[in-house]
Amino acid sequence: MEEQFAKLDIRKNENIVYKRTDLLVDRPLSYCPGCGHGTVHRMLMETLEEMGLQDKTIGVSPVGCSVLAYDFMNIDMLGAAHGRAPALATAIKRMWPDRFVFTYQGDGDLAAIGTAETIHACNRGEHFTMIFINNGIYGMTGGQMAPTTLPNMRTSTSPYGRDTNIMGFPLKMTELVAQLPGTYYVTRQAVHTPSAVRKTKKAIRKAFENQKNKTGISFIEVVSNCNSGWKMTPVQSNKWMEENMFPFYPLGDIKIDGVLVTPKAETVKV
Amino acid sequence: MGELRLMKGNEAVAEAAIRAGCDGYFGYPITPQSEIMEYLMAMKPYETTGMVVLQAESETASVNMLYGGAGTGKMVMTSSSSPGISLMQEGISYMAGAELPALLVNVTRGGPGLGTIQPSQADYFQAVKGGGHGDYKMIVLAPASVQEMADFAKLGFELAFKYRTPVMILSDGAIGQMMEKVELFDPIARRTDAELIAQCPWAATGKPKNRDHIIITSLDLDPAGQERVNLKLQAKYRQIEKDEVRYEMISCEDAEYVFVAFGLSARICQKSIDIARAKGIKVGLFRPITLYPFPVKQIAELAKKVKGMLVVEMNAGQMIEDVRLAAGCSLKIEHYGRFGGIIPAPDEVVRAMENQIIGG
């Protein structure tokens, strides 16, 4: 009893250095413990809170693990059909040009079934933000091979490893959209360490600042783990991600202010 | 009297959309309806009413743009022809599930597959029975003239918002391409954002402090919840079936036999009535205007009064199933159809009535 009072006593405004943003709904996340989705959700909602955009933002959630993103983000949202989020966002932003619009998609959604919608929204230079979580696997449906699955990587539909002779090659969607004149800011980030998280948040902030100036698409890939789908512990999966995903999907900015920059093969140590 | 113009059906529906206060058109070129987007682009409504007109990368993208716009309460439309409408079934099902208002114009052509670019009515089943996955209906309006192409754009938007449901104008290549006199209704101003937010409290427009966040979705993973969604949809459909049936009856007062036909086929049957009556055969026409909701009671009533019905369709026999269900087994009901882009001639339809119903 005394201990509880002592805790409450500490919770004074002047003592609070960090708290959950009100833009995250107070309910348990549906993500597996160790997954990066929750962290990206938080960075995204913190950014909108800091910029005062809750009442001006319309988000679009995908099909996949983050299908229920609208349950966790305390903003108006639409749930798209698989891969179609950029089409929804295109119409929303065109008809509500003063609203801030973003899509939130995984790799199966954005880079397989939604490839056409992704490329054409980027190529038209729509003025919204695209957030792309790449964990190289279909998590929600139980760990099938994704367009971003690495060569020789085992999934439930490539149980002996991705044989590129039969199954083709992983798709670097982010490098691809960076080539299009309609993209303005293209970056690849991660959320597995505190410094990576800070960089991701900075990128999200930059993307929403860009929307104010109607610059075209800001595209943020977040390379993330899927410890459940990869059949690893969260710690193992982050290590595996650093050793295998980052060499193929190097972190860093690819295009800034409409200008291509040389991607740095930046690896962040745990 | 409204402004009179000589227009193609495709142009009339496009002009009517601008006048109805449409906020956005999203489409993809396909014959025989490309004039709709061409007309809109030429008229530049984005400079006058502020209506957005966007050529999408596919019909799949178009219909999902529709879903996005509709989810924010905007008055949105698309148009396509049969193969393109097949691609749109995904979005139609999602919009029905999420209860979103939208107008789709289907200027049909012959199928299956790539088929032909000539007119056909072979997409009746697809439009009326679902087409996409899940238990849903959409209101289907069947214009038989260029005038109705214009009028139904306005009516379609009204019904879409009244019931928060997708509405389809099921036209065909002939109605879309032919030119007729049209009386256009006076333009209605587009709603301001404030008016939209007041009229559509369900729409995702940006969350103010004083209300909960709005989620537009058709997903409910809890079976009990999803059953409630379905029951709500079904209750809405029963209401639509009760209140929104539209039809036309021509020369039915003394008719011994009737044609039952929609859209272009009904126009042909009007001429067939003249030919038949000149021969002394008392023939009338029953024209369903709403294909869903189908005029079940009216056809049942008519079936008690006449000796036979010939269902004339430019397909292999689709609406006839609904006519037979409505009329029961008390009288002779047969189908006459041409396919693949062939338009039946009025005298050929009269011969079919004589051979299949009167003498058959």
Interface residues (C-beta under 8 A of the other chain):
Chain A: V25 Q54 D55 K56 T57 I58 V60 V67 L68 Y70 D71 M73 N74 I75 D76 M77 L78 G79 A80 A81 R84 A87 L88 A89 T90 A91 I92 R94 M95 W96 R99 A116 E117 H120
Chain B: D23 G24 F26 V52 L54 A56 E57 S58 T60 A61 S62 N64 M65 L66 Y67 G68 G69 G71 T72 K74 V76 E90 G91 Y94 A98 D193 A204 T205 G206 K207 P208 K209 H213 I214 I215 I216 T217 S218 L219
